[in-house]
């Protein structure tokens, strides 16, 4: 082979490999994760639509079974970001309890998660507080004169509780609230988040755990009990990023952080209601919300 031709060929191959590598990097998608119920699903779509509308990046969106699975996926590098809640991280990762001040809980979570143990990046809160609550049909609440959680001390032994497996087992869920308030239930059943309200409607259970932004609370006209002893910590939603996110996807974090302070409790309950009760697809709800806020065209 001609020496000059060989040099040109080698240079061409190397340039092709380099350009191919650059092209591959540009096509690398941002991997979004979320938990397995309506609210994280629509938040995952909000991230996806926002990023694909306003940046050069493509995205993938993957659902995980619960908090521990999606957290592990971020830690292992299988996803790049996902939405979570200050109270969840405070109780399940920091293994803390007792603090109720939202700003203090956020600072504790941020300091720990951005420290050497995880080296994550904690975004600013999106604006809404999706705390746990206990809910039941209005007629049952009226029958047992239930207004606040402490009223369950008398009525609890006559009621059948249906809750998610996470709520039935987590320290910031049923075990902790029962311990503080001193009540018991006649029966406790673990069930998928999506069937709790159907179980109540069918008379299979009397009371359930709920999130304060659940759309089903509106659809089923449920009574929520006041947390009169302030057991549940604040659950402000925020975005957690892998520590290499800004390096791997320049400009993407700035786009996602435009959501900070943009979603209040009414916004989130309405989006959940549109999906769960009106059957509107998550992506359509996400697009409509982002356009309403002026975040996409």
C-alpha positions in Angstrom: 0.0 0.0 0.0 1.2 3.5 -0.8 2.6 5.1 2.3 0.9 8.4 1.6 -2.4 6.7 1.0 -2.0 4.6 4.2 -1.5 7.8 6.3 -4.5 9.4 4.7 -6.6 6.2 5.3 -5.5 6.0 8.9 -6.3 9.7 9.5 -9.7 9.3 7.9 -10.6 6.2 10.0 -9.5 8.0 13.2 -11.5 11.1 12.3 -14.5 8.9 11.5 -14.2 7.2 14.9 -13.9 10.6 16.7 -16.9 12.0 14.9 -18.8 8.9 15.5 -18.1 9.1 19.2 -19.2 12.7 19.3 -22.4 11.8 17.4 -23.0 9.0 19.8 -22.6 11.3 22.8 -25.1 13.8 21.3 -27.6 11.0 20.8 -27.2 9.6 24.3 -30.6 10.0 26.0 -31.3 11.5 29.4 -32.7 8.6 31.4 -35.6 9.7 33.6 -37.0 7.5 36.4 -40.1 7.6 38.5 -42.1 5.6 41.0 -45.2 3.5 40.2 -48.2 5.8 40.7 -49.9 8.7 38.9 -48.1 11.7 40.3 -44.5 10.6 39.6 -45.7 9.3 36.2 -46.9 12.8 35.2 -43.8 14.4 36.7 -41.6 12.1 34.6 -43.5 13.2 31.5 -43.1 16.8 32.5 -39.4 16.4 32.6 -39.4 14.5 29.3 -41.5 17.0 27.4 -39.7 20.0 28.8 -36.3 18.6 27.9 -37.2 17.4 24.4 -39.0 20.7 23.6 -36.3 23.1 24.8 -33.0 21.2 24.5 -31.2 19.0 22.0 -31.5 15.9 24.2 -33.8 12.9 23.8 -35.2 11.2 26.8 -36.3 7.8 28.1 -38.7 7.4 30.9 -38.7 4.3 33.1 -41.1 3.3 35.9 -39.8 1.6 39.1 -41.7 -0.3 41.8 -41.0 2.1 44.7 -38.7 4.5 46.5 -35.9 2.1 47.2 -35.7 0.7 43.6 -35.7 4.1 41.9 -33.2 5.5 44.4 -30.9 2.5 43.7 -31.2 3.0 40.0 -30.0 6.6 40.4 -27.1 5.5 42.6 -26.1 2.8 40.2 -26.2 5.1 37.2 -29.1 3.4 35.5 -31.1 6.7 35.5 -30.0 10.3 35.5 -32.7 12.0 37.5 -36.1 11.4 39.1 -38.6 13.2 41.3 -38.7 12.5 45.1 -39.9 14.1 48.3 -38.1 15.6 51.2 -40.0 13.6 53.8 -39.3 10.3 52.0 -35.6 11.0 51.8 -35.5 12.3 55.3 -37.1 9.2 56.8 -35.9 6.4 54.5 -32.3 7.5 53.5 -31.3 9.8 56.4 -33.1 7.5 58.9 -34.3 10.6 60.7 -37.6 11.5 62.4 -39.1 14.3 64.4 -38.2 17.5 62.4 -41.2 19.2 60.9 -39.8 22.5 59.6 -39.8 22.3 55.8 -36.7 24.4 55.3 -34.7 22.4 57.9 -35.7 19.1 56.4 -34.8 20.3 52.9 -31.4 21.5 54.1 -30.7 18.2 55.9 -31.6 16.2 52.8 -29.6 18.4 50.5 -26.5 18.5 52.7 -26.5 14.7 53.1 -27.4 13.7 49.5 -24.8 16.1 48.1 -22.1 14.8 50.5 -19.5 12.1 49.9 -22.0 9.2 50.6 -23.9 9.8 47.4 -22.6 12.9 45.6 -26.0 13.6 44.1 -27.4 17.0 43.1 -30.6 18.2 44.8 -32.7 20.6 42.9 -35.0 23.3 44.3 -38.5 22.2 45.4 -41.1 22.2 42.7 -43.5 24.0 45.0 -46.1 21.5 46.3 -46.2 19.5 49.6 -47.6 16.0 49.0 -47.8 14.8 52.5 -49.4 11.6 53.7 -53.0 11.7 55.0 -55.6 9.2 56.0 -58.9 9.4 54.0 -62.3 7.7 54.2 -65.8 8.1 52.7 -67.8 11.0 54.1 -70.6 8.7 55.5 -68.1 6.6 57.5 -66.4 9.7 58.8 -69.8 11.0 59.9 -70.9 7.7 61.4 -67.8 7.5 63.7 -67.5 11.3 64.1 -64.0 11.4 62.6 -62.4 14.7 62.0 -58.8 14.2 63.1 -56.4 11.3 63.4 -56.6 11.2 67.1 -60.3 10.3 66.8 -59.1 6.9 65.5 -58.2 5.9 69.1 -61.9 5.2 69.6 -63.1 4.3 66.1 -60.0 2.5 64.7 -60.7 -1.0 66.1 -63.9 -1.0 64.1 -62.3 0.0 60.8 -60.5 -2.0 58.0 -57.4 -0.2 56.7 -56.1 -0.6 53.2 -52.8 0.9 52.3 -49.8 0.7 50.1 -47.1 -1.7 51.1 -44.7 1.2 51.6 -47.1 3.0 53.9 -47.8 -0.1 56.0 -44.1 -0.7 56.6 -42.3 2.6 56.6 -41.3 4.4 59.8 -42.9 7.6 58.5 -46.0 5.7 57.6 -48.6 3.6 59.5 -46.2 2.1 62.2 -45.1 5.5 63.2 -48.5 7.2 63.2 -50.0 4.3 65.1 -47.3 4.6 67.7 -47.7 8.3 68.2 -51.5 8.4 68.3 -52.0 5.0 70.0 -54.7 3.5 67.8 -55.2 0.2 66.1 -57.3 -1.0 63.2 -59.6 -4.1 63.0 -57.7 -5.2 59.9 -54.8 -4.0 57.7 -54.5 -4.9 54.1 -51.6 -4.1 51.7 -52.6 -3.2 48.2 -51.4 -1.6 45.0 -51.8 2.2 45.1 -54.2 2.2 42.1 -56.9 0.0 43.7 -57.3 1.6 47.1 -60.2 3.9 46.1 -61.9 1.1 44.2 -61.6 -1.1 47.3 -63.2 1.7 49.4 -66.0 2.2 46.8 -66.6 -1.6 46.8 -66.8 -1.7 50.6 -63.7 -3.9 51.0 -62.0 -1.4 53.2 -63.1 1.6 55.2 -60.0 3.9 55.3 -56.9 4.3 53.3 -53.6 6.2 53.2 -53.6 8.9 50.6 -51.4 11.6 49.3 -52.7 15.2 49.9 -52.5 15.8 46.1 -54.4 12.7 45.1 -56.9 13.4 42.3 -59.1 10.6 43.6 -59.8 12.6 46.8 -61.7 15.0 44.5 -63.4 12.3 42.5 -64.6 10.3 45.4 -65.3 13.3 47.7 -63.2 11.8 50.4 -62.8 13.1 54.0 -59.2 13.6 55.0 -58.3 13.5 58.7 -56.4 16.3 60.3 -52.9 15.3 61.5 -53.5 17.1 64.8 -50.3 15.8 66.4 -48.2 16.8 63.4 -46.7 13.4 62.8 -46.1 13.5 59.0 -43.0 15.4 58.0 -43.1 17.8 55.0 -43.0 16.1 51.7 -42.0 18.8 49.3 -41.2 17.4 45.8 -37.9 18.1 44.2 -35.6 16.7 41.5 -32.6 14.5 42.3 -29.8 14.3 39.7 -26.9 12.0 39.3 -23.7 13.8 40.3 -22.4 13.7 36.7 -25.6 15.1 35.3 -24.4 18.6 34.5 -21.2 17.3 32.9 -23.0 14.7 30.8 -25.8 16.9 29.7 -24.8 20.6 29.7 -27.8 22.9 29.9 -30.3 20.3 30.8 -30.4 20.9 34.6 -31.0 24.6 34.0 -34.0 23.6 32.0 -35.5 21.2 34.6 -34.9 23.8 37.3 -37.3 26.1 35.6 -39.9 24.0 37.3 -38.9 25.2 40.8 -41.8 26.8 42.6 -44.1 26.3 39.5 -46.4 23.5 40.8 -48.7 24.1 43.8 -51.0 21.5 45.5 -54.0 22.5 43.4 -52.0 22.2 40.2 -50.8 18.7 41.2 -54.2 17.5 42.4 -55.8 18.7 39.2 -53.2 16.9 37.0 -53.7 13.7 39.0 -57.5 14.1 38.7 -57.3 14.5 34.9 -55.3 11.3 34.6 -57.0 9.1 37.1 -60.6 10.3 36.7 -60.8 11.7 33.2 -58.5 9.2 31.5 -56.3 11.9 29.9 -52.8 10.4 29.1 -49.9 11.6 31.3 -48.0 13.1 28.4 -51.0 15.2 27.3 -51.5 16.5 30.8 -47.8 17.3 31.0 -47.8 19.2 27.7 -50.9 21.2 28.7 -49.5 22.1 32.1 -46.1 23.3 30.6 -47.9 25.4 28.0 -50.1 26.9 30.6 -47.0 27.9 32.6 -45.3 29.2 29.5 -42.4 26.7 29.7 -42.9 25.3 26.2 -44.5 26.7 23.1 
